[in-house]
């Protein structure tokens, strides 16, 4: 049944993304691509993923990159990526998340990449490198007393593209752990946007991945005078997502409103998050946009 389901999914994906000539050219003489496809159809998802890693290491051409991206997208439909990797996190690393974020305010768009996790040994260094040698993150994270750590890029010039990445995390006891990460292409469509100062719209996905959790809506309100940017009010919701700011019991004043749509999947034990966030200033008394 599992094999039949994967075969049907592949045929559907093939009909959407490929012409027969392009499909034939993909498999002629491309052993790694053939192996990745065959193992996926046989239900050997982690072995297929290993073949994808090897294919990315060969610096594929554009057509091959597209094919690898589509094959990974298909593999994720099995169980939202849980079966992609059999590797486990080290004992000192309880969980790990990699987040790509597009932040759109009224006059600019910012791109971010962040890595967060929980550990019982403080983390001294995190690197995240696009294969073979383009380091997007290479710095010491912020560790707090509860064991959480986080590190993020400065503003990026381009979105974090589909491809092969390597993450390495080192703790203060000089223990080091590394893993390959394959990211799919970021969404080119903005799925959330403002209607007015307290209302927004959310585009519904045409083909939602039923194996993955429903998107989560994250709403945060910040005091414009607080330079620590700690939210004074926050709420996260899934299921039926609201498109209107609820009544909030905060003092009258000027605030910064942030609304993010978070989509998630897995690569084994690692959480992969894609967030589209919209932000704007608001006035709490009238709940209208603050005009400068």
C-alpha positions as CSV (number, residue, x, y, z in Angstrom):
1,X,0.0,0.0,0.0
2,X,2.9,2.4,0.9
3,X,4.6,1.6,-2.5
4,X,1.3,2.1,-4.4
5,X,0.7,5.5,-2.6
6,X,4.2,6.8,-3.4
7,X,3.9,5.6,-7.0
8,X,0.6,7.4,-7.4
9,X,2.0,10.6,-5.9
10,X,5.0,10.5,-8.2
11,X,2.9,10.0,-11.3
12,X,0.8,13.0,-10.2
13,X,3.9,15.1,-9.6
14,X,5.3,14.0,-12.9
15,X,2.2,15.1,-14.8
16,X,2.3,18.5,-13.1
17,X,6.0,19.3,-13.4
18,X,7.5,17.5,-16.3
19,X,7.1,16.9,-20.0
20,X,8.1,13.4,-21.3
21,X,11.3,14.7,-22.9
22,X,12.5,16.4,-19.7
23,X,11.6,13.4,-17.6
24,X,13.5,11.1,-19.9
25,X,16.6,13.3,-19.9
26,X,16.6,13.4,-16.1
27,X,17.1,9.6,-15.8
28,X,19.4,8.9,-18.7
29,X,22.9,8.3,-17.3
30,X,22.1,9.9,-13.9
31,X,22.7,7.1,-11.5
32,X,22.2,9.1,-8.3
33,X,18.9,10.6,-9.5
34,X,17.7,7.1,-10.6
35,X,18.7,5.7,-7.3
36,X,16.9,8.4,-5.3
37,X,13.7,7.9,-7.3
38,X,13.8,4.1,-7.2
39,X,14.5,3.9,-3.4
40,X,11.7,6.4,-2.7
41,X,9.2,4.2,-4.7
42,X,10.4,1.2,-2.8
43,X,9.6,2.9,0.5
44,X,13.3,3.3,1.4
45,X,12.9,7.0,2.2
46,X,16.1,7.6,4.2
47,X,18.2,5.8,1.5
48,X,16.5,7.9,-1.1
49,X,17.4,11.0,0.9
50,X,21.1,9.9,1.1
51,X,21.1,9.6,-2.7
52,X,19.7,13.2,-2.9
53,X,22.5,14.4,-0.6
54,X,25.2,12.8,-2.9
55,X,23.5,14.3,-6.0
56,X,23.6,17.8,-4.4
57,X,27.2,17.3,-3.6
58,X,28.0,17.0,-7.3
59,X,26.8,20.6,-7.9
60,X,23.9,19.8,-10.1
61,X,22.8,21.9,-13.1
62,X,19.6,23.9,-13.0
63,X,17.3,21.2,-14.4
64,X,18.8,18.7,-12.0
65,X,18.3,21.1,-9.1
66,X,14.6,21.4,-10.0
67,X,14.2,17.7,-10.2
68,X,15.9,17.1,-6.8
69,X,13.7,19.8,-5.3
70,X,10.6,18.2,-6.6
71,X,11.7,14.7,-5.5
72,X,12.3,16.0,-1.9
73,X,8.9,17.6,-1.9
74,X,7.4,14.3,-2.9
75,X,9.3,12.4,-0.2
76,X,8.0,14.8,2.5
77,X,4.4,13.8,1.7
78,X,5.0,10.4,3.3
79,X,5.2,11.5,6.9
80,X,6.2,15.2,6.7
81,X,9.9,14.4,6.6
82,X,10.2,12.2,9.7
83,X,11.6,9.4,7.6
84,X,14.1,11.4,5.6
85,X,16.9,10.9,8.1
86,X,17.7,8.2,10.5
87,X,20.3,10.2,12.3
88,X,19.5,11.3,15.8
89,X,20.5,14.4,17.7
90,X,23.3,14.0,20.3
91,X,22.3,13.4,23.9
92,X,23.2,17.0,24.8
93,X,20.9,18.5,22.1
94,X,17.3,18.0,23.0
95,X,15.7,19.7,19.9
96,X,16.7,21.8,16.9
97,X,14.9,24.1,14.6
98,X,15.9,25.8,11.4
99,X,13.7,28.8,10.3
100,X,13.6,30.8,7.1
101,X,11.7,34.0,7.5
102,X,10.4,36.7,5.1
103,X,9.4,39.8,7.0
104,X,7.3,42.4,5.1
105,X,6.6,45.8,6.7
106,X,5.0,48.8,5.0
107,X,8.1,49.9,3.0
108,X,10.6,47.0,2.9
109,X,11.1,43.3,2.9
110,X,13.7,41.6,5.2
111,X,15.0,38.1,4.9
112,X,16.3,36.1,7.9
113,X,17.6,32.7,8.8
114,X,17.7,31.5,12.4
115,X,18.6,28.4,14.2
116,X,17.2,27.6,17.7
117,X,17.4,24.7,20.0
118,X,17.5,23.3,23.5
119,X,20.6,21.9,25.2
120,X,21.9,20.8,28.6
121,X,25.4,22.1,27.7
122,X,25.8,25.7,26.6
123,X,26.5,26.1,22.9
124,X,29.7,27.9,21.9
125,X,29.4,27.9,18.1
126,X,26.9,27.3,15.3
127,X,27.7,27.2,11.5
128,X,25.3,26.8,8.7
129,X,26.9,26.5,5.3
130,X,25.5,26.3,1.7
131,X,27.5,23.5,0.1
132,X,30.3,23.7,-0.6
133,X,31.6,26.8,1.2
134,X,29.1,29.7,1.5
135,X,28.7,30.2,5.3
136,X,25.3,31.9,6.1
137,X,25.8,31.5,9.8
138,X,29.1,31.2,11.7
139,X,28.9,32.7,15.2
140,X,28.3,32.1,18.9
141,X,24.6,31.8,19.8
142,X,22.7,33.4,22.7
143,X,22.3,30.9,25.5
144,X,19.8,31.5,28.3
145,X,19.5,29.9,31.7
146,X,16.8,27.5,30.7
147,X,19.0,25.8,28.1
148,X,17.6,27.5,25.0
149,X,20.0,28.9,22.4
150,X,19.5,30.9,19.2
151,X,21.5,32.4,16.5
152,X,20.4,34.3,13.3
153,X,21.8,35.9,10.2
154,X,21.9,39.6,9.7
155,X,19.8,40.8,6.8
156,X,20.1,38.6,3.8
157,X,20.3,39.9,0.2
158,X,18.6,36.9,-1.3
159,X,16.1,34.2,0.0
160,X,17.7,31.0,1.4
161,X,17.4,28.9,-1.7
162,X,16.8,25.2,-2.2
163,X,19.9,23.1,-1.9
164,X,22.3,21.2,0.3
165,X,23.5,22.8,3.6
166,X,25.7,21.6,6.4
167,X,25.0,22.5,10.1
168,X,27.7,22.1,12.8
169,X,27.0,22.8,16.4
170,X,29.8,22.8,19.1
171,X,29.2,23.0,22.8
172,X,31.4,24.5,25.6
173,X,32.8,21.0,26.4
174,X,34.2,20.9,22.8
175,X,31.7,18.2,21.7
176,X,30.7,18.7,18.1
177,X,27.8,17.5,16.0
178,X,27.1,17.9,12.2
179,X,24.4,17.0,9.8
180,X,23.4,17.5,6.2
181,X,20.3,19.6,5.6
182,X,18.4,19.8,2.3
183,X,16.0,22.7,2.0
184,X,13.2,22.9,-0.6
185,X,12.6,26.1,-2.6
186,X,11.0,28.9,-0.6
187,X,7.5,30.0,-1.5
188,X,7.5,32.7,-4.2
189,X,4.0,33.6,-3.3
190,X,3.2,35.9,-0.4
191,X,0.4,34.1,1.4
192,X,-0.4,36.7,4.0
193,X,-0.9,40.4,3.6
194,X,-2.6,43.5,5.2
195,X,-6.2,44.6,4.5
196,X,-6.0,47.4,6.9
197,X,-4.4,48.2,10.3
198,X,-6.2,45.3,12.2
199,X,-7.2,42.9,9.4
200,X,-5.2,40.7,7.1
201,X,-5.9,38.1,4.4
202,X,-4.4,34.6,4.2
203,X,-4.2,32.8,0.9
204,X,-5.3,29.1,1.1
205,X,-2.9,26.5,-0.3
206,X,-4.2,24.7,-3.3
207,X,-2.5,21.4,-2.4
208,X,-1.8,21.3,1.3
209,X,0.5,18.6,2.6
210,X,-1.9,16.4,4.6
211,X,1.1,14.7,6.3
212,X,2.3,18.0,7.9
213,X,0.8,20.0,10.7
214,X,-1.6,22.8,9.8
215,X,0.0,26.3,9.4
216,X,0.2,28.3,12.6
217,X,-0.6,32.0,13.0
218,X,1.7,33.8,15.3
219,X,0.5,37.3,16.5
220,X,2.8,39.5,18.6
221,X,2.4,43.1,19.9
222,X,5.5,45.1,20.9
223,X,6.0,48.4,22.8
224,X,7.7,50.8,20.4
225,X,9.7,52.2,23.3
226,X,11.1,48.9,24.4
227,X,14.3,48.3,22.6
228,X,14.6,44.7,23.8
229,X,11.7,43.9,21.4
230,X,10.0,41.5,23.9
231,X,6.4,41.1,23.1
232,X,3.9,42.5,25.6
233,X,1.2,40.3,24.1
234,X,1.4,37.1,22.0
235,X,-0.8,34.4,20.7
236,X,-0.4,31.3,18.5
237,X,-3.3,29.6,16.8
238,X,-3.7,26.7,14.3
239,X,-6.7,25.2,12.7
240,X,-9.2,27.9,11.7
241,X,-6.9,30.9,11.4
242,X,-8.3,34.4,12.3
243,X,-7.8,37.3,10.0
244,X,-8.7,40.1,12.5
245,X,-6.8,41.4,15.5
246,X,-8.8,40.5,18.7
247,X,-9.5,43.0,21.4
248,X,-6.4,43.3,23.5
249,X,-6.3,44.8,27.1
250,X,-3.2,47.0,26.9
251,X,-2.7,50.6,27.8
252,X,-3.4,53.2,25.2
253,X,-0.3,54.0,23.1
254,X,1.7,53.2,20.0
255,X,2.7,49.6,19.3
256,X,4.2,47.4,16.7
257,X,2.0,44.6,15.4
258,X,3.6,41.4,13.9
259,X,1.5,38.6,12.3
260,X,3.3,35.5,11.0
261,X,2.1,32.5,9.0
262,X,4.3,29.5,10.0
263,X,4.5,26.3,7.9
264,X,6.6,23.4,9.3
265,X,8.0,20.0,8.4
266,X,10.7,17.7,9.6
267,X,14.0,16.3,8.5
268,X,14.3,13.4,10.9
269,X,14.4,15.0,14.4
270,X,15.1,18.5,13.0
271,X,12.3,20.9,12.6
272,X,12.3,23.0,9.4
273,X,10.1,26.1,9.6
274,X,9.1,28.6,6.9
275,X,7.6,31.9,8.1
276,X,6.0,34.8,6.2
277,X,5.5,37.7,8.6
278,X,3.9,41.1,8.1
279,X,4.4,44.0,10.5
280,X,3.1,47.5,10.9
281,X,2.7,50.2,13.6
282,X,-0.7,50.5,15.3
283,X,-2.4,52.7,17.9
284,X,-4.0,50.8,20.7
285,X,-6.7,53.3,21.4
286,X,-8.1,53.5,17.9
287,X,-6.5,50.3,16.5
288,X,-5.4,52.2,13.4
289,X,-2.1,52.5,11.7
290,X,0.2,55.1,13.2
291,X,1.0,57.6,10.5
292,X,4.4,59.3,10.5
